[in-house]
């Protein structure tokens, strides 16, 4: 079957086509459904299908378009990470004990995208408890990378990144605490934006069977994914803002404009590697090539700065605070074992693995002290962003790797230029933006020699999300962007 001319268009392009009546929402929705039915037995990105309701919503969108209604996402088909509550559909977070949990109401971000006119096709696969850079669980199986079915699509929003790469609609939404938006985007050659911490209200992005109440999950955010940089802004504008039953009682969102609208006006610090976690030849190469191209376009590029916070120290702090939060829900026996192991660590051991173990057992007193360290880190970043507009750095050190479902992540290894590194140490690069809560936009920059996608992240100033988003948009416009995987480009 021939590929539809609409399968890999951006949301912005599709909105223009819908408005001009060149295509209908039903046609776009059916096209995406057809692609899912044709290809998803191999990819396994869509774990929960909602096609009947999607087609009903598409018909309603077409009627609204005919009436001249104007909504930002009107008629656009999209997917949603499995971890969001959608009324009438299962929400499991990949946890077998929750396989029969059915959400009774939509999460707030789902309400917002529906109110904006979108058509939800279904839910995308995740790892168990959203806790991996691979997307597999005992309920829904394994999601594969559309560029190489034997490799990970990333995680934990791996189903969403695979769906975008395979042409299952132009938009998706995911979440990120350890790179779970940016890592899948990197591995599947698509775009994602980790918003400033707290920018997007998360009610209903809730592990079952907890009630969908307003709740601040330390370090964690939710955000948009797309095949085009401009589409990230389109979707972020819809989902951003305080919860109307919480902070929204008093506060309204007013994001500042991007600092610049032309490439030549940006001041960018570029980091391509670090001894804490080196990057491989392909990743370094794409970062350096991008830096050279940006310099030729007039961007002021610097390759080092004393203003950049110490990466080793901030990575260790991130490991402690991340695992302190995640460890709070560990089973009592696991927690007790971790606490005993942490107590036995020599004081001189400051490896990232040791810091993760200490984090699980962190006392509240020690957490308060760690949080003070984060406050000082944020102050350092504020000083840096007085001189620079953005920092371009790695998302991950290597392209997508073969599936590895061995149970203990601390025993997994990833090779970087032939040398083995501890799997969870890869948290360091996503953590550069996560710990201080900064916005970060992941964008593809090309392909490694073996044909796997590679890219970068653009870290921006606190609550200036439009700045890294604009820079990503300008880079896409100047140097190109998403390229469909040959395997699924009918």
C-alpha positions as CSV (number, residue, x, y, z in Angstrom):
1,X,0.0,0.0,0.0
2,X,1.4,3.4,-0.9
3,X,2.3,5.9,1.8
4,X,-0.2,8.7,2.3
5,X,1.1,12.1,1.5
6,X,0.0,13.1,5.0
7,X,1.7,10.4,7.0
8,X,4.9,12.3,8.0
9,X,3.7,15.9,7.8
10,X,4.1,18.1,10.8
11,X,1.2,19.2,13.0
12,X,1.6,22.8,11.7
13,X,1.4,21.6,8.1
14,X,-1.6,19.4,8.8
15,X,-3.4,22.2,10.6
16,X,-3.0,24.4,7.5
17,X,-4.3,21.5,5.3
18,X,-7.3,20.9,7.5
19,X,-8.1,24.6,7.6
20,X,-7.8,24.8,3.8
21,X,-10.1,21.7,3.5
22,X,-7.3,19.8,1.6
23,X,-7.8,16.9,3.9
24,X,-10.3,15.9,6.6
25,X,-9.7,14.8,10.2
26,X,-11.3,11.5,9.4
27,X,-8.9,11.0,6.6
28,X,-5.9,11.8,8.8
29,X,-7.2,9.6,11.6
30,X,-7.9,6.7,9.3
31,X,-4.5,7.1,7.7
32,X,-2.8,6.8,11.2
33,X,-5.1,3.8,12.1
34,X,-4.1,2.1,8.8
35,X,-0.4,2.6,9.5
36,X,-0.8,1.2,13.0
37,X,-2.7,-1.8,11.7
38,X,-0.1,-2.3,9.0
39,X,3.1,-1.9,11.0
40,X,2.5,-2.1,14.7
41,X,2.7,-5.8,15.0
42,X,6.5,-5.3,14.5
43,X,6.9,-2.0,16.4
44,X,4.4,-2.6,19.2
45,X,4.2,1.1,20.1
46,X,0.4,1.3,20.6
47,X,-0.5,-0.8,23.6
48,X,-4.1,0.4,24.0
49,X,-6.1,1.2,20.8
50,X,-9.1,3.6,21.0
51,X,-9.9,3.7,17.3
52,X,-13.8,3.9,17.5
53,X,-13.7,6.9,19.8
54,X,-11.0,8.4,17.7
55,X,-13.0,8.3,14.5
56,X,-16.0,9.7,16.4
57,X,-13.9,12.6,17.6
58,X,-12.5,13.1,14.1
59,X,-16.1,13.4,12.7
60,X,-16.9,15.9,15.4
61,X,-13.7,17.8,14.5
62,X,-14.6,17.9,10.8
63,X,-18.0,19.3,11.7
64,X,-16.4,22.0,13.9
65,X,-14.0,22.9,11.0
66,X,-17.0,23.2,8.7
67,X,-18.5,25.6,11.2
68,X,-15.4,27.7,11.1
69,X,-14.2,26.9,14.6
70,X,-10.6,27.6,15.4
71,X,-8.8,25.5,18.0
72,X,-5.0,24.9,18.2
73,X,-5.2,21.1,17.7
74,X,-8.5,20.8,15.9
75,X,-8.7,17.5,14.0
76,X,-5.1,16.4,14.6
77,X,-4.6,12.7,15.5
78,X,-2.2,12.0,18.4
79,X,-1.0,9.4,20.8
80,X,-0.6,9.5,24.6
81,X,1.8,7.8,26.9
82,X,0.1,4.9,28.8
83,X,0.8,6.5,32.1
84,X,-1.8,9.3,31.6
85,X,-5.4,8.5,32.8
86,X,-7.9,8.5,30.0
87,X,-11.5,7.8,31.0
88,X,-12.6,4.3,30.1
89,X,-9.1,3.0,29.2
90,X,-6.6,1.0,31.3
91,X,-3.7,2.8,33.1
92,X,-1.2,0.3,34.3
93,X,2.3,1.9,34.2
94,X,3.3,-1.6,33.1
95,X,2.6,-3.0,36.6
96,X,1.0,-6.5,36.2
97,X,-1.0,-6.2,39.4
98,X,-2.7,-3.1,37.8
99,X,-3.6,-4.7,34.4
100,X,-7.3,-4.3,35.1
101,X,-7.3,-0.8,36.4
102,X,-9.6,1.5,34.3
103,X,-9.4,5.2,34.7
104,X,-12.7,7.0,35.6
105,X,-11.7,10.4,34.4
106,X,-9.2,12.1,32.1
107,X,-5.9,13.5,33.3
108,X,-5.8,17.3,33.2
109,X,-3.4,17.3,30.2
110,X,-5.8,15.0,28.4
111,X,-8.7,17.3,29.1
112,X,-6.6,20.2,27.7
113,X,-5.7,18.4,24.4
114,X,-9.2,17.3,23.9
115,X,-10.6,20.8,24.5
116,X,-8.0,22.0,21.9
117,X,-9.7,19.6,19.4
118,X,-7.3,16.7,19.2
119,X,-8.2,13.1,18.2
120,X,-6.6,10.6,20.6
121,X,-5.7,7.3,18.8
122,X,-4.7,5.4,21.8
123,X,-1.9,4.9,24.4
124,X,1.7,4.1,23.9
125,X,3.9,1.5,25.7
126,X,6.1,2.1,28.7
127,X,8.6,0.2,30.9
128,X,7.6,-1.2,34.3
129,X,6.9,1.7,36.5
130,X,8.3,4.1,33.9
131,X,11.7,3.1,35.2
132,X,13.9,2.3,32.2
133,X,15.3,3.6,28.8
134,X,13.7,0.6,27.2
135,X,10.0,0.1,26.9
136,X,8.8,-3.3,27.8
137,X,6.5,-4.9,30.5
138,X,4.8,-8.2,31.1
139,X,1.3,-6.7,30.1
140,X,2.1,-5.3,26.7
141,X,5.4,-6.7,25.7
142,X,8.4,-5.0,24.1
143,X,8.4,-1.8,21.9
144,X,11.0,-1.8,19.1
145,X,12.9,1.0,17.5
146,X,11.5,1.7,14.0
147,X,15.0,2.3,12.7
148,X,16.2,-1.2,13.9
149,X,13.7,-3.6,15.5
150,X,16.4,-5.2,17.6
151,X,17.1,-2.0,19.5
152,X,15.4,0.1,22.1
153,X,13.3,3.0,21.1
154,X,14.2,4.6,24.4
155,X,12.1,5.0,27.5
156,X,10.1,5.6,29.4
157,X,8.2,7.4,26.6
158,X,9.5,4.9,24.1
159,X,6.1,3.9,22.8
160,X,5.5,7.6,22.0
161,X,8.8,8.1,20.2
162,X,8.4,4.9,18.2
163,X,4.8,5.9,17.2
164,X,6.0,9.3,16.0
165,X,8.9,7.8,14.0
166,X,6.6,5.2,12.4
167,X,4.0,7.8,11.3
168,X,1.2,7.2,13.8
169,X,0.1,10.8,14.1
170,X,2.2,14.0,14.4
171,X,2.0,14.5,18.2
172,X,2.3,12.7,21.5
173,X,2.8,13.5,25.1
174,X,5.2,11.8,27.6
175,X,7.0,12.4,30.9
176,X,10.5,12.9,32.1
177,X,12.4,12.4,35.3
178,X,15.5,10.6,34.1
179,X,15.4,11.7,30.4
180,X,12.1,9.9,29.6
181,X,11.1,12.5,27.0
182,X,14.5,13.3,25.6
183,X,16.1,9.9,25.5
184,X,13.4,8.3,23.4
185,X,13.4,11.3,21.1
186,X,17.2,10.9,20.7
187,X,16.9,7.2,19.9
188,X,14.0,7.5,17.4
189,X,15.1,10.8,15.7
190,X,12.2,12.9,16.8
191,X,11.7,16.0,19.0
192,X,10.7,16.4,22.6
193,X,10.6,19.1,25.2
194,X,11.2,18.7,28.9
195,X,9.5,21.8,30.3
196,X,10.7,23.9,33.3
197,X,9.8,22.0,36.5
198,X,6.2,22.8,37.5
199,X,5.2,24.5,34.2
200,X,2.7,21.8,33.2
201,X,0.2,20.6,35.8
202,X,0.4,16.8,36.1
203,X,-3.0,15.8,37.7
204,X,-4.0,12.4,36.4
205,X,-0.5,11.4,35.4
206,X,-0.7,9.1,38.4
207,X,0.4,5.5,39.1
208,X,-2.6,3.3,39.7
209,X,-4.5,2.9,41.9
210,X,-3.7,6.3,43.4
211,X,-6.4,9.0,43.1
212,X,-5.8,11.7,40.5
213,X,-5.1,14.6,42.9
214,X,-2.8,17.6,42.3
215,X,0.6,16.3,43.3
216,X,4.2,17.6,42.8
217,X,6.5,14.7,42.0
218,X,10.0,16.0,42.7
219,X,12.1,16.3,39.5
220,X,9.4,14.9,37.3
221,X,7.7,16.8,34.5
222,X,5.4,16.0,31.5
223,X,5.8,17.4,28.1
224,X,5.3,17.3,24.3
225,X,6.8,15.1,21.6
226,X,6.6,15.6,17.9
227,X,8.3,15.2,14.5
228,X,8.9,19.0,14.2
229,X,10.3,21.6,16.6
230,X,7.4,24.1,15.9
231,X,4.9,21.4,16.9
232,X,6.4,21.2,20.3
233,X,5.5,24.8,21.0
234,X,2.0,24.2,19.6
235,X,1.4,21.4,22.0
236,X,3.2,22.9,25.0
237,X,1.0,26.0,24.7
238,X,-2.1,23.8,25.1
239,X,-1.0,21.7,28.1
240,X,1.1,24.3,30.0
241,X,-0.3,26.2,33.0
242,X,-1.3,25.7,36.6
243,X,-4.0,23.3,37.7
244,X,-7.3,25.2,37.9
245,X,-8.2,23.5,41.2
246,X,-4.8,24.2,42.7
247,X,-2.4,27.1,41.9
248,X,-4.7,28.1,39.0
249,X,-7.0,29.6,41.6
250,X,-4.7,32.6,41.7
251,X,-1.9,32.2,39.1
252,X,-1.9,32.6,35.3
253,X,0.8,31.5,32.9
254,X,2.7,34.2,30.9
255,X,5.8,32.6,29.4
256,X,8.4,35.2,28.2
257,X,9.1,35.4,24.4
258,X,12.3,33.7,23.1
259,X,15.4,35.8,23.7
260,X,16.0,35.9,19.9
261,X,14.3,35.1,16.7
262,X,17.4,34.8,14.4
263,X,20.2,32.3,14.7
264,X,22.9,34.9,14.5
265,X,21.7,36.5,17.7
266,X,22.1,33.5,20.0
267,X,25.0,32.9,22.4
268,X,25.5,29.2,22.9
269,X,27.8,27.1,25.1
270,X,28.5,23.7,23.5
271,X,29.6,20.7,25.5
272,X,30.3,17.5,23.6
273,X,31.7,15.1,26.4
274,X,32.8,14.9,30.0
275,X,35.0,12.4,31.9
276,X,32.0,11.6,34.2
277,X,30.3,10.0,31.2
278,X,32.1,10.3,27.8
279,X,30.2,10.3,24.5
280,X,31.1,8.1,21.6
281,X,32.6,9.2,18.3
282,X,29.3,9.5,16.5
283,X,27.7,11.6,19.2
284,X,30.7,13.9,19.6
285,X,30.8,14.2,15.8
286,X,27.3,15.4,15.5
287,X,27.6,17.9,18.3
288,X,30.8,19.3,16.8
289,X,29.3,19.4,13.3
290,X,26.3,21.3,14.6
291,X,28.5,23.7,16.5
292,X,30.6,24.4,13.3
293,X,27.4,25.0,11.3
294,X,25.9,27.3,13.9
295,X,29.1,29.3,14.0
296,X,29.0,29.7,10.2
297,X,25.4,30.9,10.6
298,X,26.6,33.7,13.0
299,X,25.9,32.1,16.4
300,X,28.4,33.0,19.0
301,X,29.8,29.6,20.1
302,X,31.9,28.9,23.1
303,X,33.3,25.5,24.0
304,X,33.9,26.0,27.7
305,X,33.1,28.4,30.5
306,X,33.9,28.7,34.2
307,X,30.2,29.5,34.7
308,X,29.2,25.9,33.8
309,X,28.3,24.1,37.1
310,X,30.7,21.2,38.0
311,X,29.2,18.3,36.1
312,X,30.6,15.6,38.4
313,X,29.3,17.3,41.6
314,X,25.8,18.0,40.1
315,X,25.6,14.4,38.7
316,X,26.3,12.9,42.1
317,X,23.7,15.2,43.7
318,X,21.2,14.3,41.0
319,X,21.7,10.6,41.6
320,X,21.0,11.1,45.4
321,X,17.9,13.2,44.9
322,X,16.5,11.1,42.2
323,X,16.8,7.8,44.1
324,X,15.6,9.4,47.3
325,X,12.3,10.2,45.5
326,X,12.0,6.9,43.6
327,X,13.2,4.8,46.7
328,X,10.3,6.1,48.7
329,X,8.0,3.6,47.0
330,X,10.3,0.6,47.1
331,X,9.1,-2.5,48.9
332,X,10.1,-2.6,52.6
333,X,12.6,-5.5,52.1
334,X,14.3,-3.7,49.1
335,X,14.5,-0.5,51.0
336,X,16.0,-2.2,54.1
337,X,18.6,-4.0,51.9
338,X,19.5,-0.7,50.2
339,X,19.8,1.1,53.5
340,X,22.1,-1.6,54.9
341,X,24.2,-1.5,51.7
342,X,24.5,2.3,51.8
343,X,25.6,2.2,55.4
344,X,28.4,-0.2,54.4
345,X,29.8,2.0,51.7
346,X,33.2,3.5,52.4
347,X,33.0,7.3,52.8
348,X,35.6,7.7,50.0
349,X,33.3,6.0,47.4
350,X,31.8,8.8,45.4
351,X,30.9,6.8,42.3
352,X,27.5,7.5,40.7
353,X,26.4,4.0,41.7
354,X,27.3,4.7,45.4
355,X,25.4,8.0,45.3
356,X,22.3,6.2,43.9
357,X,22.5,3.7,46.8
358,X,23.0,6.5,49.3
359,X,20.0,8.3,47.8
360,X,17.6,5.4,48.5
361,X,18.5,5.6,52.2
362,X,18.6,9.4,52.4
363,X,17.2,10.8,55.6
364,X,14.9,13.8,55.5
365,X,17.6,15.8,57.2
366,X,20.1,14.9,54.5
367,X,17.5,15.5,51.8
368,X,17.0,19.1,53.1
369,X,20.7,19.6,52.8
370,X,20.8,18.1,49.3
371,X,17.9,20.4,48.4
372,X,20.1,23.3,49.6
373,X,22.7,22.2,47.1
374,X,20.1,22.2,44.3
375,X,19.2,25.8,45.3
376,X,22.8,26.8,44.9
377,X,23.0,25.0,41.6
378,X,20.1,26.9,40.3
379,X,21.8,30.1,41.2
380,X,24.9,29.0,39.2
381,X,22.7,28.4,36.2
382,X,21.1,31.8,36.5
383,X,24.6,33.4,36.3
384,X,25.5,31.3,33.3
385,X,22.3,32.4,31.4
386,X,23.3,36.0,31.9
387,X,26.1,35.3,29.5
388,X,24.7,32.5,27.3
389,X,21.2,31.9,25.9
390,X,21.4,28.2,25.7
391,X,23.7,25.2,26.3
392,X,23.9,22.4,23.7
393,X,25.0,19.1,25.1
394,X,24.5,15.3,24.7
395,X,21.2,13.6,25.6
396,X,22.9,10.1,25.7
397,X,26.4,9.0,25.0
398,X,25.5,6.4,22.3
399,X,22.8,5.7,19.7
400,X,20.1,3.1,20.5
401,X,21.5,-0.2,21.8
402,X,20.2,-3.8,21.5
403,X,17.4,-4.8,23.9
404,X,18.7,-5.8,27.3
405,X,16.0,-7.0,29.7
406,X,18.3,-8.4,32.4
407,X,16.6,-7.7,35.7
408,X,19.3,-5.7,37.6
409,X,20.0,-2.4,35.8
410,X,23.1,-1.8,37.9
411,X,24.6,-4.9,36.4
412,X,23.8,-3.9,32.8
413,X,26.6,-2.3,30.7
414,X,26.6,0.0,27.7
415,X,29.7,0.3,25.5
416,X,31.0,3.7,24.6
417,X,33.7,3.5,21.9
418,X,34.4,-0.1,23.0
419,X,34.6,0.6,26.7
420,X,31.9,-0.6,29.1
421,X,30.0,1.8,31.4
422,X,27.4,1.2,34.1
423,X,23.9,1.4,32.6
424,X,22.3,3.8,35.2
425,X,25.3,6.1,35.0
426,X,23.7,7.3,31.7
427,X,21.3,9.3,33.9
428,X,24.1,11.9,34.1
429,X,23.4,13.7,30.8
430,X,19.6,13.9,31.1
431,X,20.2,15.0,34.7
432,X,22.1,18.1,33.7
433,X,18.7,19.8,33.1
434,X,16.5,17.7,35.4
435,X,18.2,18.4,38.7
436,X,17.9,22.3,38.4
437,X,14.5,21.9,36.7
438,X,15.5,23.7,33.5
439,X,13.8,23.4,30.2
440,X,15.5,21.2,27.6
441,X,14.6,20.6,24.0
442,X,15.8,17.3,22.3
443,X,16.2,17.4,18.6
444,X,17.6,15.1,15.9
445,X,20.8,16.1,14.1
446,X,21.4,13.2,11.8
447,X,22.5,9.6,11.9
448,X,25.4,7.5,13.1
449,X,27.3,5.4,10.5
450,X,25.1,2.4,11.2
451,X,22.0,4.4,10.3
452,X,20.7,5.0,13.9
453,X,19.4,8.4,14.8
454,X,21.5,10.8,17.0
455,X,20.8,14.3,18.3
456,X,21.4,16.8,21.1
457,X,19.5,18.6,23.8
458,X,19.3,22.4,24.2
459,X,19.1,23.5,27.8
460,X,17.6,26.9,28.4
461,X,17.0,29.3,31.3
462,X,14.4,28.8,34.0
463,X,10.8,29.4,32.7
464,X,12.2,30.6,29.4
465,X,11.0,27.5,27.6
466,X,10.4,29.5,24.4
467,X,14.2,30.1,24.0
468,X,15.4,26.5,23.5
469,X,12.3,25.8,21.6
470,X,12.9,28.7,19.2
471,X,16.6,27.7,18.8
472,X,15.5,24.1,17.9
473,X,13.0,25.5,15.4
474,X,15.7,27.6,13.8
475,X,18.1,24.7,13.6
476,X,15.5,22.5,12.0
477,X,14.7,25.2,9.5
478,X,18.3,25.8,8.6
479,X,19.8,22.3,8.7
480,X,16.9,19.9,8.3
481,X,15.1,17.6,10.8
482,X,13.1,14.4,11.0
483,X,13.7,11.7,8.4
484,X,11.3,8.7,8.3
485,X,12.8,5.3,8.9
486,X,13.1,3.5,5.6
487,X,11.6,0.3,7.1
488,X,8.3,2.1,7.6
489,X,8.3,4.7,4.9
490,X,5.9,2.8,2.7
